[in-house]
Amino acid sequence: MIRCNKDGDVWIVTIDRPEKAGALTREMLTELADIAETAQAAKLFILTGTGGVFSAGADLDAARAGLATDPVWERLSQAIAALPGLSIAALNGTVAGGAFGMVLACDLRIAVAKAKFFYPVMKLGFLPQPSDPGRLVALVGPARAKLILMAGQKIHSEQAMNWGLLDQIVDPDDLLETAHALGADVLSATPAHINGIKRLTT
């Protein structure tokens, strides 16, 4: 359900569970975290999904068993944030719940026009992952972060881009091509140069 395609300096990691709207089990999250922690040589790390939804967050059965508050979510987010290369979330559809964490941890976010973004932690009675509110505030500001986390608002892609949550809206057929194009300069640079600029902009 998690696919990792390594092509030289480019790693493409895909959540491939369209029949369950990309819902994540603990095993899937652990595999994602393992991949991110071992992707230190990747100059370009692309995170994407299949079907009409990137990820609906935790698998319902797993959430009821405690996954919603499992530290594996934060482990994954921190692993992506720590990558020395350029990380891009290429969102094929809606992002919900805990799946927000890995998306916020990426350097760039691009999405198809139909994508929506919501994180219903207030409604569900959970706290967000520890690093998520800070990353969200850094992108959209405190009031808009509260609209998402406290008021439970669903944000559509155009609104998300206007707020700074998204960097580009792209045609579904061009999603991965656009991600590759955004990483073109990175792929031609040395690892030290990439990491140096990333540290200056983080």
N, C-alpha and C positions, 0 to 999 in steps of 0.2 A: 504493500500500500504506500510505501515510500520508495521512490526511485531516485537514484543519484547517478547522473551521467557526467563523467569526467572527460573533458576534451582539452588536453593540455592544461593551460592556465584557467580554463573556464569550468566551473562546476555548476550544473543545473540540478536542483533538488526539487522534486515534484511530489506533492501530496496527491496520490492517485486513488481516491475513494469517492468517485462521483455519485455512486448509488446511495451514499450516506452523507452527501453534501460536504465531503471533506472532513467529517467529524473525526476527532483525534482520540485515540486510545493512549494509555500510558506507554505501551510498547512502541507506538508510532512516535510519540514525543521523545522517548529515550533514543530511538534511532535517529531522529532529527538532531538531537543534541550531540550524539556521538559523531555524526557527520560534520556538524559545524565545528566541533572541537578538533577534528582532524583535518580541517580545510585550510590550514595555515599557509599552504603553498598556493592557494587559489588567488589569482589576481582579481578575478570576477566571479562572484558567488550570486547565482540567481535562484530565487525561491518562488515557485509557482504552483499551480494546481491544475486539475482537470474538471471538465463539466462546467456548470453554470455558477458554482459557488467555490470560492477559494477554500474556506473552512468555516463551518458553523460552530467551531469551538470544541468543547469536550463532547465526546460520545455520551449520550444520555445515561446509558447503563453504567459506564465508567464514572461519570460525574456523581451518580448516586452512591457509588462505592468509595468516594473520596477524592476522585481525580481533580475536581474543581479547585482544591486547595493544595494540591501536591506540589512540592518544590521543583519538580521536573520542568514546569513552565518557565520558572525563573532561570533555571540552569540553561535552557534553550535560548532564552532571550539574551542572557549574558554571553553565551558562546558566540552568537551572531554579532553582537555589539563589539566583541573583542577581535573579530576577524581583521587582519591587517590589510586585506584587499577591499575592493568596492563591493558592497552587498546591495542587491536590488530585489525588492519584492515586486514581481510581475504578476499582478492580481487578475486572475481570469474571472472573478466574480466577487460576491459579497464576503466580507470579513466580519465575524461575530465572536463575542466572548473572549475566551483566553487566546484565540488565534491572533488577537490584536497585538500581543506581546512580541511575537517574532517579527511582525510587520513593522511595528514601531522601532525595533532594534536595527532594522536595515538602514543603510545610508540613504537610499532613494526608494520611492514608491511610485509605481505606475499602475494604471488599472483600466479596465474596459468601462465604457460609459454606464453600463447597467449596474455596476458594483455599488453596494451600500455598506455602511460601516456602523456597527452598533456594539455596545459593550454593557449589557444589562446587569451589572453587578449590584446595583441598588435594589432592583426588583427581585433578584435571586437571593439576596442576603449574604453575598460574599464580598470580601475586599478584593480589589484588583491586585495583580502581581506587583510586588514591591517597586520595581523599576518603571512600570508602565505610566503612572500618573505624571512623573517627572518628564519622561520622554514626550508624553502627549502635550503637557503644558508648554514645553519648549517649542513644539511645532505649531500649536493653535492658540496658545494663551490660556490663562486660568479660567476665564468665564466659559469659553467654548469647551474646555476640558470638562467642566462641571455639567454643561449641557449633555455631553455624552455619558459621563460616569454617574451623574446624580439625577438628571432629568430624563435619562434613558432615550435620548433622541437618536433616530436613525438618520445618518447623514448620507446623502447621495453623492455621486462622484464629482459632479460639478461644484457642489458646495464644499466638498472635501478639498478640492484643488484651490478654491478661493480662500479657504481657511489656512492652507499650508500643509494639510495632512497628506495630500497627493502632489506629485511633481508633474505628472503628465497623464492625460486621458488618451488612450490609443485604441485603434480598431482591434478587435479580437484576433484577426489574422496576422496582425503586425506586432503582437505582444512580445514574443521572444526576440524578434528581429530588432525591435526598438531597444530592448534591454541590452542586446549585444552592441548596438550602435552607441549607446550611452557609455559602454565600457571600452570603446575602441582605444581611447588615449591611454587608459590604464593598462591595457594589454601590451602596448608598445613601450611602457616605462619599466624601469627596474623596480624590484620589490622595495628597496630602500627609499626610492623617490615616492612611491605610492604610500608607503607607511608614514613617511615624513609629512606629506600633505594631509593625510587623514588625521594624524595627531594634531596638526595645526587647526583643523576644522571640527574637531570633536569637543 
